Amino acid sequence: MKKLIIAGISAALVLGSFQGNAQAQKSPKPAHQHIHIHNNFGSNHVPGTWDAYIEDEKVYIDFTGENWESGRTFLLSELGKLPSGDEGSFTLTREAGTVTFKGGFTGGKGRGFYKFAESAPFKSYLEQKGYKGLDNELMLNLFLTDINKNYLDYLKQNGYNEITNNQLKDLAYQDLNRKVMDDYFNLFKTENYGHQSLDKIVELREHGVNAKFVTSFHTMGYKNFSLDKVLELRDHGVSPEFISEFKKMGYSDISLDKALDLRDHGVNPEFINSIQQMGYNKLTLDQAQELRDHGVNPEFIRSIQNMGYKNITLDKAQELRDHGVNPEFISSIQKLGFKDVSLDKAQELRDHGVTAAFIEKTKKKGLTSVRTLDDYIRLRDTGFSD
């Protein structure tokens, strides 16, 4: 076996005592697993390793299994005195089992190996309740989420009398611990969402919708919206902060649906601000969205202005973009001697298919009666080909 040295720990020594655990964790990582990956010490992880950092009296620990990584947060007081230096040990016992950590902490960061010993009595209790497939990985996640008898009684007290096998797994893998569930239950009660299914709670958790996220919208004055609407907002990247930035710009009446539209169409406060700084102060949200949809950005407007069209309106910029008129097209006409090309005329030329190439080839044919841009438009309309 190749030697692996992590933070000064002898892998040959530690892996020997932890080999059984490393071999046991072979089930694939569930797609819905609640994961935090920090990788403070590189990527030399093998099954049965952990790395962590300490912050604000909490310890954030990432556990690595055969095909998964799962992060959890523990109170520093739960873990007791942590070993410093290269090598030491500490344990954490909960109803689902015990994790023994080997390793150490230096400068608030730690790394090492772990071994999980599941609790036979608790596993037997779950099996008697009808739960199946209680492999080592699931038992570890029950441990990490601190799902115990009191937790199951707590759910029952809140109206969840029957918890399916899959729901138990979801509760464990999504780290739906007692504190998180308390937050959801309080949210449902205070915001009149009624009794929600465990599946809905799991869905909220999977999509990153917590109680704070929902109440933040309520605090901003948005009432009577469904949890499905919150999921939609989260999935589309609409946060209270996103809306707040628009409100600060004076768009006080922005609705949740409009915020969704803006996000979906790539309109953010930065985009609007960049247009306003060019002198277009009375820009509505609908106008901003329409400009974005038609590919009109500050760079396009500025490029037209730099050609001398200082007073171009946003509507005209949008028209030009829709009709395929850009600075290159206008410049190509000007180079042929037509210096005073208006934007309306440039748009008309493009609509009639009159390009610089058409004008040049027509000139070569010696048609002396064709001199003005209107002449070239009429000629093109007759079906004359270059």
Secondary structure by P-SEA (a helix, b strand, c coil): cbbbbcccccaaaaaaaaaaaaaacccccccccccccccccccccccccccccccccbbbbbbbcccbbbbbbbbcccccccccccccccccccccbbbbbccccccccbbbbbbbbccaaaaaaaaaaccccccaaaaaaaaaacccaaaaaaaaaaccccccaaaaaaaaaacccaaaaaaaaaaaaccccccccaaaaaaaaaacccaaaaaaaaaaccccccaaaaaaaaaacccaaaaaaaaaaccccccaaaaaaaaaacccaaaaaaaaaaccccccaaaaaaaaaacccaaaaaaaaaaccccccaaaaaaaaaacccaaaaaaaaaaccccccaaaaaaaaaacccaaaaaaaaaacccccccaaaaaaaaaacccc
